[in-house]
Amino acid sequence: MIADRIGRIVRAPAAGAAVAQVWQALGSFLLQVLAAWLLGASGLGVISLSLGVIVLATTLASGIIGDSLVILDRGDRVVRGGLEGMAVIICLLSVLVTAGSMVGLGLLTPVEGVWFGLALGAFQLEELVRRILMATMRFWRLVVLDSTALVFSLGTLGICYLNGPINVGVFLLALFVGQTAGIVAGLILISADERTVVPVTVAGIRQVALFGTMRGLQVSVTPGLLTASRTIVILILGQAALGQVEAARIFVAPALLIVQGLGSYLLTSYVRDRRQPAARLAARARNASLKLCGAALAAGAALTLLSPYLGHLVTGPSFSVDQIAVAGWALYVAGSATVQPFASLGAVLGRQPIVLACRAVDATIALSLVWLLLGPLGLSASLTPYALATGLFLGGILVRQFALRPLIHPESTGSTGDLTTARTCDVHA
């Protein structure tokens, strides 16, 4: 009896989503720990900024294409062709623009820029394969995909380590090799019908762009905020200061990735149940947010207390983890839990423009706080995550008030009718 119950829990999609994100977090954690040990605080700062740009561009592509393939009918040949076309367009544009910018600003050498561009393209394509597995609720297969990517990345680093010193270029090369291996593994794991390629049409690209662009901008707010804050830190206080802040973030990163993974599951579940009343879906989002926020605060408190004793496992002997920054990142994780469930629900119910406006407001306030604390006030970089967390908590309030409240209480805005059905039609329009 107990064995059957455990088996049902293990096979549940939510359990698969959580385990997949934990496993992905461990892989990302290990690679960034290696960067801290081998490159020091300054090298970690450069790697973190590079990864931040990659995550930003990948999140934008995932929002435009990944969320479109989850929410729109990808079985429709026009939509499917649009997804394929947008994937190629976004991948090429983001690689050329971001790699050129990083080299042009002197942040990377030309050789590093080449590996950076290839890694970025591989990250974007692998993320789309991941989204197909998520859309079909095959979360456990993500563990195989991530394991493959991690093994090939570590293998590349090991081979390079035996033949010379490790630098930023080597790390970017290892990321490219690992993500490419993950793409191959993912293509094998998805079903044959999901690998079908159809002709690309302008109508399909337009349909995907009309829906996905707003969602892409919405989900890019958080990584864009992080990338912008990293840029502020590195410009005002330097690479080593950013490395200190990033070491604390890496220490807390597994908790954040769990929140993000369950958020991805929530998006898929909202799509599945979108014909239910908006009030019921909002109650589910509220319940998930409270549980995630509570878990994040508890985990954050434990990590903060343990950081003086375990922080050296992240940084190595060259520098230490800042306990104040660790506590700030724990608050940041809790703030993310107050936003993500409601923002995902807003996307499914067709409220992307309002959600985007709310997130733009909270991101602007957060960046202003970062600049104020580090620039005019001249305070420590360890306060950066507190400013970012303040923005997220504000964003959660704004999204609930302006994006979801009119759906739950239509009488307060003069709306009538089944708003859930109306918004569902909007999604497919």
DADATA-V384797 format. One record per pair of residues at least 4 apart in sequence whose C-alpha atoms are under 6 Angstrom apart, sorted by the first residue. I is the first residue (numbers start at 1). GAP is how many residues later the second one is. If there is no record, write none. Layout:
I:GAP
I:GAP
This chain:
10:5
16:4
16:123
16:124
17:122
17:244
18:240
18:243
20:122
20:123
21:4
21:236
21:237
21:240
22:236
25:4
25:229
25:232
27:123
33:281
34:4
35:4
35:9
36:4
36:8
36:279
37:278
37:279
39:4
41:199
41:202
42:197
42:198
42:201
44:4
44:199
45:194
45:197
45:198
48:4
51:4
52:175
54:4
54:66
55:4
56:167
56:168
58:4
58:66
59:4
59:161
60:156
60:160
61:4
62:4
63:4
63:152
63:153
64:148
64:149
64:152
66:62
66:65
68:4
68:144
69:5
70:65
74:5
74:6
77:4
78:126
79:125
81:117
81:118
81:119
81:123
82:118
82:122
82:123
82:126
85:115
86:4
87:4
90:4
91:30
93:4
94:4
95:4
95:22
96:4
99:14
99:18
100:4
101:4
102:5
102:6
103:4
103:5
103:6
103:10
108:4
108:5
109:4
112:4
112:57
115:4
115:57
115:58
116:56
119:56
119:57
122:4
122:57
122:58
123:56
126:57
129:57
131:4
133:5
134:4
134:5
143:4
145:37
145:40
145:41
148:34
149:29
149:30
149:32
149:33
151:4
152:26
153:21
153:22
153:25
156:18
157:4
157:17
161:4
166:4
182:4
205:4
206:4
208:4
209:4
212:4
218:138
220:4
221:4
233:4
233:9
234:4
234:5
234:8
237:4
245:137
248:73
248:77
248:78
249:4
249:80
256:77
257:4
263:78
267:77
270:4
277:143
278:142
279:129
285:56
285:57
289:4
289:48
289:49
292:4
292:45
293:41
293:44
296:4
296:38
300:30
303:4
304:22
304:23
306:4
307:4
311:10
312:4
312:8
315:5
325:57
328:57
328:58
329:56
331:58
332:57
335:54
335:57
335:58
338:58
339:57
346:5
347:4
347:5
349:74
349:75
350:73
350:76
350:77
352:4
354:49
355:44
355:48
358:40
358:41
359:4
359:36
362:29
362:33
363:28
366:21
366:22
366:25
369:18
370:14
370:17
371:4
372:4
373:4
373:6
374:4
374:5
385:4
398:4
399:4
400:4
401:4
405:4
406:4
410:5
